Amino acid sequence: MNFCSKCGAGLVDGKPFCQNCGAPVKDVNSANNNSRFKGNLSNSNYAGNTIPSHNTGYGNNTEPDNPPKKKSRKGLIFSLIALLVIAIGIGVFLYFQLSKDDKAPTEKKEETSSYTTGNTFFVDELVAVCKNGKWGFINKDGEFVIEPTYANAGNFSHGLAPVKKGDKWFFINKDGEVAIDAKYDDAEYFTEGLAAVKKGDKYGFINTDGEMVIDAKYSIVNNFSEGFAKVCDDGYFGFIDADGEVVVSIKYDYAGSFYEGFARVEKNEKCGFVNTDGEVAIAIKYNDVDSFSEGLAAVQKGSKWGFINTDGEMVIDAKYDNAYRFSEGLAPVQIGNKWGFINTDGEMVIDAKYARAAIFSGGVAPVYLGNKSGFIDTDGEFVIKSQYNVASRFSDDGYALIQKNDSLAIIDKDGNELISGLDNVAEPVGYRD
């Protein structure tokens, strides 16, 4: 059995959610699973303590993409026309080169980029979903804009989305056209202009033109966050920058992504934090830690959890049985077998009365009463009644994933279902660990 790194509960095979804390996760037993984010570490994904990644699909499509056809030979007249066009093009180019000013050119891709550092379902107004074993892309009306024909898919970012047909991954644009050819054994959505791809049994990074800018030489990688990506080589973890240079030595037993200038690391079963200079900024002495959020990080000291600031000072005493990170000024904490919420002063502002709880997003948080989940506001009042088997937290653009019976649905903040009967949904772009 695999375990959710967020709450430590066992993950039920085939279930896209952690059944304890409500965190949707990838099926780590799937052959199509992105193993670089898992390895043998049993990390959860979409609402757990790992990096963002698309969820795994289970399609049976074995037809590979057809490679682009070569152009046929043209006649002499077409060759002459082509030469004329080239000559005109060179003339126009020289004209602008001679007349341009000294300002640095702007990059069109950056100006038109749809990438977001937030936690967004509908980047480019589309989200990848799996229905009846095939992946496609729907709009906010729940209509398929790109038909479900893929064996797997991730969400759009920078105008491109990773998809899989047969045994290869490639990238499409919003019109469903191939933008980067099918030649990868795995692929991730773009973050900060780069996407992780797998060639053979190693991972590297490409840019939005499909150029390999960081060689495929790592067994595990994470998407870029704050300019750095976690990588694993020979069983040890460190960080590289966008040029592929190692900035944090590859020597740790495990590492998380950078948030607020710090990344959690583990060595000899103890945890601490490194900074962007690769220095140990907070001593590696805790049993476990969560990433920094709103200037605070949950840490486990002995069997209890408390919160430290960026100077490593314990500002909220370690007295809780479990704790998640702060979001919107509140953090879920466990006392005995019940969960409630504290503020940044350590005051209990929502009583510990829930069977499970997750962080706030957009003013609401998923909680459980008994074995059913719903959503409460910051006053602890239910705004969507407890009725779901499992519920994720809301994305920044106002959508959540819920499970009823054996299928999934996407809901808005009024509890309205956009689309139901889904097998799986790709995680929001920018979903942090």
Disulfide bonds with the S-S distance in Angstrom:
none
